[in-house]
């Protein structure tokens, strides 16, 4: 297939994304840009990239409508692309990962392929077209690359992995000191959000995105509320566009030393203006997250 961009007459952005782009005076610019870089298929470069990964970030929505961010790991080659409109993933799910409850045929799913050591990342949104004991397939709806801004470079490798091994799990509705320490010491996390409306066509679905900053860039207020600065980006506003129409999000924090995973889901809103934003150097807006439910799985990630 020739490397064309967006081929459909409707915008590659849904109404929430378009509303924010309009608010910031970037709608016309982003329409032209989006039609050039967003595709309804995987270009060969992306197909090769996914095939070399040993981990993959995933966004899904549970039966209660709550987004969750997840992570899959496997030996390089556990992701394959048999054609430009399909990804096939063959690996075991991590013990305690929300994907164990949300994954099934026909669901919307968001993917973030990222190499933290090279700071390269590609995004894909799609629909699970096949799901069985061997893995699952995804039909591509949208595929596009992202710039390396705010990605904290780090190198790690896959260790022995047995997904069925039980791990200690702590479930909660309020953050303890242990979870707070994990959050405030993080320079990286991942956020899942969703706008699922058939009227949006291939712009509908689930998204999972990377967020990064200097260690301590996330502020915790009480036992439930996080405030996160948002810096200048690519003006896609995939996450914030979803939140404009569906104020729910899932966060994933990774302890890269111990392998602990912290999954959070709750309500989210964007603070667009006000004195509070000035408290965060370089921030253009703030993301405020209110925890509803969380799980911490000890030693879950088989990476070192």
C-alpha positions as CSV (number, residue, x, y, z in Angstrom):
1,X,0.0,0.0,0.0
2,X,1.3,3.5,-0.8
3,X,2.0,5.5,2.3
4,X,-1.0,7.8,2.1
5,X,-2.5,9.6,5.1
6,X,-6.1,9.7,6.3
7,X,-8.3,8.8,3.3
8,X,-11.8,9.3,4.8
9,X,-13.9,12.4,4.3
10,X,-14.7,12.9,8.0
11,X,-12.0,14.2,10.4
12,X,-9.5,11.8,12.0
13,X,-10.4,13.7,15.2
14,X,-13.7,13.2,17.2
15,X,-15.8,16.1,18.5
16,X,-14.0,16.3,21.9
17,X,-10.6,16.7,20.2
18,X,-12.0,19.1,17.7
19,X,-13.6,21.3,20.4
20,X,-10.2,21.7,22.2
21,X,-8.3,22.4,19.0
22,X,-11.0,25.0,18.2
23,X,-10.6,26.6,21.7
24,X,-6.9,26.9,21.2
25,X,-7.1,28.2,17.7
26,X,-5.5,25.1,16.1
27,X,-8.4,23.3,14.5
28,X,-7.6,24.2,10.9
29,X,-3.9,23.5,11.3
30,X,-4.5,20.1,13.0
31,X,-7.0,19.0,10.4
32,X,-4.3,19.3,7.7
33,X,-1.7,17.8,10.0
34,X,-3.9,14.9,11.1
35,X,-4.9,14.0,7.6
36,X,-1.2,13.7,6.8
37,X,0.1,11.6,9.7
38,X,-2.9,9.6,11.0
39,X,-3.7,6.5,9.0
40,X,-6.4,3.7,9.0
41,X,-3.6,1.1,8.6
42,X,-0.1,0.3,9.9
43,X,2.7,1.6,7.7
44,X,5.6,-0.8,7.3
45,X,7.8,1.2,9.6
46,X,5.2,0.8,12.4
47,X,4.7,-2.9,11.7
48,X,8.5,-3.4,12.1
49,X,8.6,-1.3,15.2
50,X,5.9,-3.3,17.1
51,X,7.6,-6.6,16.1
52,X,10.8,-5.6,17.9
53,X,9.1,-4.6,21.2
54,X,9.2,-6.6,24.4
55,X,6.5,-4.6,26.2
56,X,3.3,-2.8,25.1
57,X,0.9,-0.4,26.9
58,X,-2.8,-1.2,26.5
59,X,-6.0,0.8,27.3
60,X,-9.4,-0.9,27.7
61,X,-12.8,-0.1,29.4
62,X,-14.5,-2.4,31.9
63,X,-18.2,-3.3,32.1
64,X,-18.8,-0.4,34.4
65,X,-17.4,2.0,31.8
66,X,-14.1,2.6,33.7
67,X,-10.9,2.9,31.7
68,X,-7.8,0.9,32.7
69,X,-4.2,1.2,31.6
70,X,-2.4,-2.1,31.3
71,X,1.0,-3.5,30.2
72,X,1.8,-6.6,28.2
73,X,5.3,-8.1,28.1
74,X,6.9,-10.9,26.1
75,X,10.0,-11.8,24.2
76,X,10.7,-9.6,21.2
77,X,8.4,-10.9,18.4
78,X,5.4,-11.5,20.6
79,X,3.6,-8.8,18.5
80,X,3.3,-9.5,14.8
81,X,1.5,-7.8,11.9
82,X,0.3,-10.3,9.3
83,X,-1.0,-7.4,7.2
84,X,-1.3,-3.6,7.4
85,X,-4.7,-3.7,9.1
86,X,-4.0,-6.3,11.8
87,X,-1.8,-6.7,14.8
88,X,-1.6,-10.2,16.5
89,X,-0.4,-10.4,20.1
90,X,0.7,-13.7,21.6
91,X,1.6,-13.6,25.3
92,X,0.3,-14.4,28.7
93,X,-1.4,-11.6,30.7
94,X,0.2,-10.4,33.9
95,X,-1.3,-11.6,37.1
96,X,-3.7,-9.1,38.5
97,X,-3.8,-6.9,35.4
98,X,-7.3,-5.5,34.6
99,X,-6.9,-6.8,31.0
100,X,-7.7,-10.2,32.4
101,X,-11.3,-9.0,33.1
102,X,-11.7,-6.6,30.1
103,X,-10.3,-8.5,27.2
104,X,-12.8,-10.1,24.9
105,X,-13.9,-10.2,21.3
106,X,-15.3,-6.9,19.9
107,X,-14.0,-4.5,22.5
108,X,-12.3,-1.2,21.7
109,X,-8.7,-1.1,22.6
110,X,-5.9,1.4,22.6
111,X,-2.2,0.6,22.2
112,X,1.0,2.5,22.8
113,X,4.2,0.9,21.5
114,X,7.1,2.7,23.2
115,X,10.8,2.2,23.6
116,X,11.9,4.1,26.6
117,X,15.6,3.7,25.8
118,X,15.2,5.3,22.3
119,X,12.3,7.5,23.3
120,X,10.3,6.3,20.2
121,X,6.6,5.7,20.4
122,X,3.7,4.8,18.1
123,X,0.0,4.8,18.9
124,X,-2.8,2.7,17.6
125,X,-6.5,2.4,18.3
126,X,-8.6,-0.6,17.2
127,X,-11.0,-3.3,17.9
128,X,-10.3,-6.8,19.2
129,X,-11.2,-9.1,16.3
130,X,-10.2,-12.4,17.8
131,X,-9.4,-13.6,21.3
132,X,-8.4,-17.1,22.4
133,X,-6.0,-19.0,24.7
134,X,-3.1,-18.2,22.3
135,X,-3.6,-14.4,22.3
136,X,-5.7,-11.9,20.4
137,X,-5.8,-9.9,17.2
138,X,-6.7,-6.3,16.7
139,X,-8.3,-4.6,13.7
140,X,-6.6,-1.2,13.1
141,X,-8.8,1.9,13.3
142,X,-6.1,4.6,13.6
143,X,-2.3,4.5,13.6
144,X,0.1,7.4,14.1
145,X,3.5,8.3,15.6
146,X,4.3,10.6,18.5
147,X,7.2,12.8,19.2
148,X,9.7,11.8,22.0
149,X,8.9,14.8,24.3
150,X,9.0,14.2,28.0
151,X,9.9,10.5,27.7
152,X,12.5,9.6,30.4
153,X,15.0,7.3,28.8
154,X,15.7,4.1,30.6
155,X,17.0,0.6,29.7
156,X,15.6,-2.7,31.1
157,X,15.3,-6.2,29.9
158,X,12.8,-9.1,30.2
159,X,13.5,-11.7,32.9
160,X,11.9,-15.1,33.3
161,X,8.1,-14.7,32.8
162,X,5.3,-16.9,34.1
163,X,2.0,-15.0,33.9
164,X,0.0,-17.5,36.0
165,X,2.3,-17.1,39.1
166,X,0.2,-15.5,41.9
167,X,1.5,-12.1,43.2
168,X,0.4,-10.1,46.3
169,X,-2.4,-7.8,45.3
170,X,-3.6,-4.8,47.4
171,X,-7.0,-3.4,46.4
172,X,-8.1,0.0,47.7
173,X,-10.3,3.1,47.3
174,X,-7.8,5.4,49.0
175,X,-4.1,5.8,48.6
176,X,-1.8,4.6,51.4
177,X,1.6,6.0,52.1
178,X,3.1,3.2,50.0
179,X,1.1,4.1,46.9
180,X,1.7,7.8,47.5
181,X,5.5,7.2,47.6
182,X,5.3,5.2,44.4
183,X,3.5,8.0,42.6
184,X,5.6,10.9,43.9
185,X,8.8,9.1,43.0
186,X,7.7,8.4,39.4
187,X,8.9,10.3,36.4
188,X,6.6,8.3,34.0
189,X,3.1,7.0,34.0
190,X,0.5,6.0,31.4
191,X,-3.1,7.1,31.1
192,X,-6.1,5.4,29.4
193,X,-9.2,7.3,28.3
194,X,-12.1,6.7,26.0
195,X,-14.8,8.2,23.8
196,X,-16.9,5.4,22.4
197,X,-19.6,6.7,20.0
198,X,-20.4,5.2,16.6
199,X,-21.0,8.7,15.2
200,X,-17.3,9.4,15.5
201,X,-16.5,6.5,13.1
202,X,-12.8,5.4,13.2
203,X,-12.0,8.3,15.6
204,X,-14.1,6.6,18.3
205,X,-12.5,4.2,20.7
206,X,-9.9,3.9,23.5
207,X,-6.6,5.7,23.9
208,X,-3.6,5.0,26.0
209,X,-0.9,7.7,26.3
210,X,2.4,8.4,28.0
211,X,3.0,11.2,30.5
212,X,6.3,12.2,32.0
213,X,8.1,14.9,34.0
214,X,10.7,15.4,36.6
215,X,10.5,13.1,39.6
216,X,7.9,14.6,42.0
217,X,5.9,16.4,39.2
218,X,2.7,14.9,40.5
219,X,1.0,16.5,43.5
220,X,-1.2,14.4,45.8
221,X,-4.0,16.1,47.8
222,X,-5.4,13.9,50.6
223,X,-5.9,10.2,49.8
224,X,-7.7,10.4,46.5
225,X,-6.7,13.4,44.4
226,X,-3.8,13.8,42.0
227,X,-2.9,17.0,40.2
228,X,-0.6,16.6,37.2
229,X,0.9,19.4,35.0
230,X,0.4,19.1,31.3
231,X,3.1,20.7,29.0
232,X,3.1,21.8,25.4
233,X,2.4,18.8,23.1
234,X,1.4,17.9,19.6
235,X,-2.1,19.4,19.7
236,X,-3.8,16.1,19.0
237,X,-5.4,16.2,22.5
238,X,-6.4,12.6,22.3
239,X,-6.5,12.2,26.0
240,X,-8.0,15.5,26.8
241,X,-10.4,15.3,23.9
242,X,-11.8,12.0,25.4
243,X,-12.0,13.7,28.9
244,X,-14.0,16.6,27.3
245,X,-16.8,14.1,26.5
246,X,-16.1,11.3,29.0
247,X,-14.5,12.4,32.3
248,X,-13.0,9.0,33.3
249,X,-9.5,7.8,33.1
250,X,-7.2,4.9,34.2
251,X,-3.6,5.4,35.3
252,X,-0.7,3.0,35.4
253,X,2.4,3.6,37.5
254,X,5.5,1.3,37.2
255,X,8.1,0.7,39.9
256,X,11.1,0.0,37.6
257,X,13.2,-1.2,40.5
258,X,10.9,-3.6,42.2
259,X,8.5,-4.5,39.3
260,X,5.4,-3.3,41.2
261,X,2.5,-2.1,39.2
262,X,-0.1,0.4,40.4
263,X,-3.4,0.5,38.5
264,X,-5.8,3.4,39.2
265,X,-9.2,4.3,37.8
266,X,-11.4,7.2,38.5
267,X,-12.8,10.6,37.3
268,X,-10.6,13.2,35.6
269,X,-11.0,16.8,34.6
270,X,-8.7,19.4,32.9
271,X,-7.9,22.8,34.6
272,X,-7.5,25.1,31.6
273,X,-6.8,28.4,33.4
274,X,-6.3,29.9,36.8
275,X,-3.6,30.8,39.3
276,X,-3.0,27.2,40.3
277,X,-1.4,26.4,36.9
278,X,1.4,28.9,37.6
279,X,2.5,26.7,40.6
280,X,3.9,24.2,38.1
281,X,6.8,25.5,36.0
282,X,6.2,25.2,32.3
283,X,2.6,23.8,32.7
284,X,0.0,25.0,30.2
285,X,-2.9,23.3,32.0
286,X,-3.5,20.7,34.7
287,X,-5.0,17.3,34.9
288,X,-6.9,16.5,38.1
289,X,-7.6,12.9,38.9
290,X,-10.0,11.6,41.6
291,X,-9.4,8.0,42.6
292,X,-12.3,5.6,42.6
293,X,-10.5,2.2,42.7
294,X,-7.0,0.9,42.6
295,X,-4.9,-2.2,42.7
296,X,-1.2,-2.6,43.5
297,X,0.5,-5.8,42.4
298,X,3.9,-6.6,43.9
299,X,6.7,-7.8,41.8
300,X,4.4,-8.2,38.8
301,X,6.6,-6.8,36.0
302,X,9.3,-9.3,34.9
303,X,11.7,-6.5,33.8
304,X,15.1,-5.4,35.3
